[in-house]
Amino acid sequence: MIDEDARSRLIRRFGHDVTRWIDALPGLIDTLTARWGLTVVGHVPGGTGATFLCTDAVLKLTPDLDVAALEARALTAWADTPAMVDVLDTDLARGALLLERIEPGTPADEPARVLPELHAAKPAGFPPLRARVDFLFETLLTRRTGTYYATEHHRARKLAEDDVTQVLLHGDMHPGNVLQGPHGPKAIDPRAHVGDPAFDWMDFVHDGHDLHGADVDLDRVHEWLTAFKPFYS
């Protein structure tokens, strides 16, 4: 159902216990495709689960029920903006989200356009940015590199705790998480947190994208990039 590269990626993310979830995946997919009348036509690997393209929707699954619940809440918070993928249904007890299928779904021509719209949503009820920063440095980066970057982590945590305007952040914003829709770009795969809008702009500034009315102080974006230098090495 998923290839060895995808299997290895999930084991790196969740540990070897995730193999039980992977082995049960065919049965889970059968249950959900029957429930929602889906026909699977392709698989898209992911870091927190598995995503399956279907004829009229996208089925997204994760072994981490908290990740599924947070994403569902975030998509609901962004339901009024065309800049985020729509959620069609959920089965959070199974870690499942049924999402709209974005067409053509190619990389967006102007991905940074989504951010001012996403940051306009109400941020109440989501975890603080410092929690995202701690996860990225203490778990994700350490597992990836075998090194804990204490100085950079401290710098990033200080930025996360600064007294600046708080917005609802995508939390994993990069050009690969923005697809071209029929009426403009649409973001996918949020890891919603509340904090400094400059955090979401890092990849776009680093890669030299047109900023499309950035809602941030670019000096702060560069401060974030300095703290996150290990992620760009």
SULRA-V868789 format. One line per field, one symbol per residue. ss: DSSP state (~ for helix, > for strand, _ for the rest). psi: psi as a letter, one per 40 degrees, with the letter a starting at -180 (. if undefined). burial: # if it has 16 or more other ideal C-beta (glycine too) atoms within 10 Angstrom, else .. Layout:
BEGIN
ss = ???
psi = ???
burial = ???
END
This chain:
BEGIN
ss = ___~~~~~~~~~~~___~~~~~~~~~~~~~~~~~~~___>>>>>>____>>>>>__>>>>>___~~~~~~~~~~~~~______>__>>>>>~~~_>>>>>______>___~~~~~~~~_________>~~~~~~~~~~~~~~~~~____~~~~~~~~~~~~____>>>>_____~~~>>>>__>>>>_____>>>>~~~~~~~~~~___________~~~~~~~~~~_~~~~_
psi = diiddddddddddeiededddddedddddddddddefihheihhiideahhhhideahhhiiehdddddddddddddedeheeiiihdiigddefhhhiihhheeihidgdeddddddeeiheieiiiddddddddddcdddddeehhgdddddddddddeigihhihidefhidefhihideaihiifighihahdddeedddddefihegfhfihddddddddddeddee.
burial = .#...##.##..##...#..##..#..##..#...#.#....#..#.#######..#######....########.##....#####..##..######.##.....#..#########.#.#..#..##.##..##...#.......#..##.##..##.....########.#.#####...######################..#.#..###...##.###.##.##..
END
